[in-house]
Amino acid sequence: MGISHLTEHGKAVVPAGPVRLFVENPWDSVRIDPNKENKLQIQRVSSFYGEPDVIIIGKVVSGVITDKMKLKFGEQEVPILKMDSKYRTLGKEGMTIGITVRGVYKDDFQKDSCITFIQ
């Protein structure tokens, strides 16, 4: 069965009107609940020598985390510079994601601790 035409019993059937295709990506159906806390459980923290950026790899344990959110770290809010995820710029509950932040140190984070993100 092709997009341009359909066949029925070996004969071509022309659609009666314009063919409309709707493409929906998996991240289009993810909804952010404002009442839920957005938490990430840290699995690994790294940084490149001489670079100020910190790379955090972890599992989303609650809510949804997007690249537009900020890391709530004590009194300061640190913006996400880059995010890597199966859904590009979004990580939902149960997914492993990687984020890059600047303004904090690698030693500020412990493995298996949870960090919170705000919008």
C-alpha positions in Angstrom: 0.0 0.0 0.0 1.5 3.3 -1.1 0.8 6.8 0.0 0.1 8.0 -3.6 -2.5 5.3 -4.4 -4.3 2.4 -2.8 -5.0 -0.9 -4.4 -8.1 -3.1 -4.0 -8.2 -6.5 -5.6 -5.3 -5.5 -7.9 -7.0 -2.3 -9.2 -5.9 1.2 -8.2 -8.3 3.1 -6.1 -7.9 6.9 -6.1 -8.7 8.7 -2.9 -11.8 11.0 -3.1 -10.0 14.0 -1.7 -6.6 15.3 -0.6 -4.6 12.9 1.5 -3.7 14.4 4.8 -0.9 12.9 6.9 -0.4 13.9 10.5 3.0 13.2 11.9 3.1 13.1 15.7 6.4 12.8 17.5 6.6 11.0 20.9 7.6 14.2 22.7 4.4 16.0 21.4 2.2 13.9 23.7 4.2 14.5 26.9 2.4 16.8 29.3 4.1 18.7 32.1 2.1 18.6 35.4 2.8 21.9 37.3 1.9 20.2 40.6 4.6 17.6 40.3 8.1 18.1 41.4 10.7 17.6 38.6 13.5 15.5 40.1 16.5 13.8 38.7 18.4 11.0 40.5 22.1 11.5 39.8 24.0 8.5 38.3 27.2 10.2 37.3 28.8 13.6 37.3 31.7 14.5 35.0 33.5 17.5 33.7 36.2 18.1 31.1 39.6 19.3 32.3 39.9 23.0 32.1 36.2 23.5 31.2 33.7 25.2 33.6 30.8 23.0 32.4 29.5 20.1 34.5 27.8 17.1 32.9 25.2 15.3 35.0 23.8 12.0 33.9 20.8 10.7 35.8 17.3 9.1 35.8 14.2 11.2 35.9 12.3 10.0 39.0 9.5 12.5 39.1 7.9 14.9 36.6 9.3 16.1 33.3 12.6 17.9 32.7 13.1 20.1 29.6 16.0 22.2 28.4 14.2 25.4 29.3 14.2 24.6 33.0 16.7 25.6 35.7 18.5 23.5 38.3 17.5 24.5 41.8 20.7 24.3 43.8 20.5 25.8 47.2 19.6 29.4 46.8 20.7 29.7 43.2 19.0 28.7 40.0 21.4 27.3 37.3 20.2 27.2 33.7 20.6 24.1 31.6 23.1 24.8 28.8 22.5 21.5 26.9 20.3 18.4 27.2 20.7 15.0 25.7 17.7 12.6 25.8 15.8 10.1 23.7 13.2 12.8 23.2 15.8 15.5 22.3 15.1 18.3 24.7 12.8 16.6 27.1 13.0 13.8 29.6 10.0 12.1 31.2 9.7 9.9 34.3 11.9 6.8 34.0 14.2 8.1 31.3 18.0 8.5 31.6 19.1 12.0 30.5 22.3 14.0 30.3 22.4 17.7 31.1 25.2 20.3 31.0 25.2 23.2 33.5 27.6 25.9 34.4 28.0 27.8 37.7 28.3 24.7 40.0 31.2 22.3 40.7 31.4 18.6 40.1 32.1 18.0 43.8 28.8 19.6 44.7 26.9 16.5 43.7 26.8 13.0 45.2 25.8 9.8 43.3 22.2 8.7 44.0 21.2 12.0 45.4 18.2 13.9 43.8 18.2 17.4 42.3 15.2 19.5 41.6 14.4 21.5 38.4 12.0 24.5 38.1 10.6 26.3 35.2 
